[in-house]
Amino acid sequence: MLSNQVLVRTIQDISSITSAACSVWNMKAECAAYTDETSLKLREEIRHFIDRQEEQDMCMEEAYALFFVCDDSRAVYVLAMEGMSGSGEERRVRGLLCVSQLRSLVQAYKEKVDRNRFYQNLLLDNLLLVDVYNQARRLKVENERRRGVFLIEPKKEQDNIVLETVKGLYATGTGDFVTAIDEGHIIMVKAMKNTEGLEELGGIASALVDTIGAEAMVKVRVAYSSIVAELKDLPKAYKEAQMALEVGRVFYSERSIFPYKELGIGRLLHQLPRSLCVIFLEEVFAGQAADQFDEETLRIVDKFFENNLNISEAARQLYLHRNTLMYRLEKIQKQTGLDIRTFDDAVTFKIAMMVSKHIKYTTDMEGKEND
């Protein structure tokens, strides 16, 4: 059913145009919206009108007029109009025009709900292939069109303003679709032109992060899939976006944008069984815990890696003396046996720390599921 806000705004416009007091009632004779509180006194007349709906589709009295608002021949509302001037025929015509407006709103809302349900079931892979084609044809959703899927996650508790901001940006675009897939995530299906590719998807992701941050004052993570050519491939694209977000959250937490095609080694590690990861860490750290390193040490190592193992440049950016940085790296070598100044040992250490993050993440997720 239409929201109360939509009904109130609509009948206020109707009242302003027709100079009549208007009210809308559901089929239980409950008033859903009114422009004048005195309309509530019509409850008994409305109930009697509903009981006799098989006999008449409108009721014209001197003080008021009642009309059914139907959806596919099924009455869903009663429109009551009081104080209309003019002859009986003029009042009837004005009333029917108002009913037509309400009926159009009901049908538009129904189509919106159906389209929303279609996309959600499609993305969650809950539809048979024949249903995908049939429902798409009924809802006039183009089948063969290039699309990308975006998954947007506020870094803190979701604010509804994020959903409204994204809808304001893209939901009105031809072929675009935006919905809240659950409490903490917003999904957007973006229709792409034939000349657009992954670079354009990256630009859209950047625009989402910047605009939501500026207008909604909310920091978000945005993951996006590869581009698919048909509706039936959207579930695959959604899974890609899900994986990109999960991998990015675990391994690249300092970033805000996670393209599925650019997850690198993080995607590979994310798919490794936990038992294999545990064995690997035990081998690398000789049975020691991976969290033996403090945050300052890890910050220094990250900066060292960012500078391609260049000790002088890393020391300069860290505001450390070169010898101090050398001492910190030698300390890691004593703890682990890995000299991360060499390429092979640096790669081993980097992968080990990523594996450690993966184990910690999966452990935390298991703990939440068991709560």
N, C-alpha and C positions, 0 to 999 in steps of 0.2 A: 504494500500500500504506500501511497504518497506520504512523505513526511509532513508533520504538522506545519512546519515552517513554509513549505511549498504551498500547502492548502491555504494558509492564512494570507500569504502574499497574493495568491491567485484570486481569492474571493474579495480581497480588498480592491483589487483592480476592477473586478466585475461590478462591485458596489459603486465604485467611483464612476464607471461608465454608465451604468443603468439607473443610478440614484435609488437603488433598492438595498434594503438590509439583507445580507446573504448569510447562509449557514450551510455547512456540509455535514451529513450524517452517514455513519456506516450502517450496515444491514442489521445491526442489533439495536438500532434506534439510539445510538450514542453519538453525541455531537462531537465531531472531530475538529471543527473550526467555525468561528462566527465573527461577524463584524459588529454585531450589536447583541448585548447579553439578553435582551428581551426575546431573541429568537429561541431561547431555551424553552419557552412556554409552548412551543410547537411539538414537544416530544410525543404527546399522545396522538396528534394528527399524523406525525411521521410513522409511528408504530402501526397505526391503522392503514396507512398508505402502503407500507411494506407488506403487511399481511394480505393485501388485495392486489399485489403486483401482477398476478396472472390476468387480472381484469382490466388494468389501465396502466399506461406508461407515464401519465402525467395527471396532475390534479390542479384545476384552475378554480380558485375561490376568489371572492372579492378582495379579501385581506392578504392573501398569499397565493403562491403557486409552487407546486412540488414537481420535480422531474427526476427520473432515474438516470444515473450515469452508468453506462454499461461497458463491459470489456468482453468482447467476443460473445455478445448477446446475453451475458450474465451481469446482472445488476451488482455493482460494487459500492455505489454511493447514492445518496439522495441529495439533490440540491434544492434548498428552500429559498425563495425570494419573496420578500415582503415589501409592500408599499410601492410597487411598480405602477406608473401612470400609463394611460393609453387604453385602447380597446383591448378586448380579449385576444384578438388575433395578433396585435402588436406585442402584447405581453408574451404570448406563446412563442413568437419568432425570436424575441430577445432571449427568452429562457432557453430555447433550443440552441442558439448560438453560444450561450455560456456553457451549456452541456457539452457541445462539441469541443470547446476549449479544454474542459476538464477531461473529456475522453481522450483527447490527444496527449495530455500529460500522463494519464494512466498508461497508455500504450507505450509512450516513450520510456517511462520508468520500467515497465515490464521488459522492454527490449534491452534496457541497460542492465537489469538484473540477470536476464538470460545470457547476455554477452559476457558479463562478469563470471557467471557460473561456468560458461563454456570454456573460457580461457583458463580458469583455475583448474577445472577437471582435465583440460588438455595438458597443461604444464605438469600436473601431478601424474600424468600418464594413466588417467582413470577412464579413458574412452577407447572404444574399439575403432579401428581405422574407418569403417563404414560410417560410424557415428560422427567422426571428425568431419568427414566430407558432407554428410547430410545436414548437420547442425550449422556448419560454416555456410552452406548454401542458404539455409533458412534465415540466418542472421546477417547475410550479405557480407561475410568476412572473406576477403580474397585469399584463395588457397596458395597459388604460386606467386609468392612475393618474398623478397629477401628481407630477413629480420634478424635482429640481435636481441639477446635477453640480458637485462641489467638486474642485479640484486643489490639493494641499498640497505645498509645496516647502520643505524645510528650508534655511535660509540657508547652512548649512555641510554637510559630508558627512552623508549620511543615517545616522541611528541607528535600528536596528530598533525601539527603544522607541517611536518616533513612531508607527509602524504599529500597534503593540500598544495604544498609548494611544487612537488613533482608533477601533480596533475595540472597545475597552472602552466607549467612549462611545456608539457608534452601530450597530455591526455586529449587535447582538442585537435591534435595533428591527425591527418588522414592515415588510418591504419595503426596508430599508436594505441597502447593500452597500459593502464597503470592500476594496480590494486595492492592492497595489503595482504600478503600471503599468510602471515601470522602476526603475532603481537610485536615481534621485533624486526620484521623485514618487509621491505616494499619491493615489489617486482614490476619491472617495466619491459614491455615488448615494444621494441622500436622498429618501425618500418624503415627500410633503407632503399635508397635509389640504386639503380644498376651501376652507377659510376662511383658509389661510395664503398669503402672497405673498412678494414680494421683501424686505420688511422682516424677515420671519422668517428668510429665507436670510441676510441680513446679521447677524442675531443669532447664528445658528449659526456663521458665519465668525468672529465676535468670540469666541465661546465656545471654538472650536478654537484660536485664537491664544493666548488666556489660559490654557486648560487645559494645552496642550502645553508652553507656557512654564513653567508652575508645576510640573507633574508630571514632564515629561521633561527640563526645563531646556534646551529647544532652541527657538530662534527660527525661526519659519516664515512663509512667505508663503502666503496663501490666496486663490485666485481662484474665482469661482463664476459659473455661467451664468444665463440666464433659466430660467423654469419651462416644461417641456414636458408634454404631456398623454398621450403614448403612448410605448411602448418604441421604436418605429421612429425617434422623434425624438431619442433619446439621443446618437447620433453627432454631430448638430448641436450639442447642448448641450455635449458634450465639446470640440468645436472652439471654441465660445464661451469655455469656461473656459481652454483653451490660449491663445487670443488675449489674454484678459484678463490672464493671468499674464505673458505675454511683453511686452505693452504696459506693464503695471505695473512690471515689472522694469526696463524701459528709461527710462520717463518719470517714474515716481512711486516711485523706489527708497526714499524715506524712509517710505513707507507699508507696511503689512503685509497689507491686505485690498484686493482688486481685483474689484469687481462688473463684469460685462460691460456692464451697462446704464449704467454711470457712468464710462466711460473717456474721455469728452469728446473733445477734439481729438487726444489721443494715438492713438486708434483710427484716425482719418483719416490722420494722418502716417505711421503704421505701414504703411499700405497703399500709400503713394506709391512709385513706382519710384526707385531710388537715383540714377539719372542726373538726374532732375528735382530731387531734393534737393540735389545737388552744384551745379547751376546756380543754384538759389535762394540758397545760401550765398555763392556767388561774387558775386552781385548785392548782397546785403545787406552783406557785409563787404569789398566791393571787392577781392576776390582774397586777402584776409588769412585766416589760419586761424582757425577758431572757438575754438581753444584758446589764443588770445592773452590771455585773461582769467585771472588767478590765482584761486585758491579764495576768497580774502578778498573780492575784487570780486564774484564770483558770489553769495557769501553775503549781501553787502550788497544786491545787486539783488533777490535772492529775498525778503528781508525788506521791501524797498520795495514789491514787487508784492503781498506778503501784506497790506500795509496800504493797498491800493487807491491807490497813488501819493501817499500822504500823507507828505510829507517830515518834518514835525515828529514824527509818531507813530513812523515808522520810525527816526528818529535817536534818539528816547527809548529804544526797545527795543534798539537797537544800542549804546547808551551812547556815542553820538557827538554832537559839537556839530553843530547844524543846518548851519553853514557847511562843516564837514568833509564831511558827506554831499553837499552841493551840489557841492563840489569833485570828489568821486569820480564823481558822475553827469555832470558837465561833461567829465571826462577820458574817459569812455566816448563821449560825443558827439564829441570830437575824434578818437577812434580809428575810429569807425564812421559818423559823420554822423547818428546817431540820438539824438534828445533823448528819452530814455525817461521824462521828466517829462510828456510828452504821451501821450495814449491810443494814437493810431495807431502811433507809434514804439515804444511799450512793447509793443504786441501783436506788431509785427514782430520785435523783439528776442527776445521770449519764444518765438515760433514758431521763430526761427532757432536758438536754443539747443536746443530740442527736436529739431529736424531734425539738428543736429550729434550729439546723443546717438544718434539713430536710425542715422546713418551709421556711427558708431563701433561700435555694437552689431552691425550687419550685417557689418562688416569683421572683427570679432573672431570671429563665428560662422563666416564663410568660412574664416578661418585655422584654426579648430579642425577643421573638416571636412576640410581639406587635410592636416592632420597625420597 
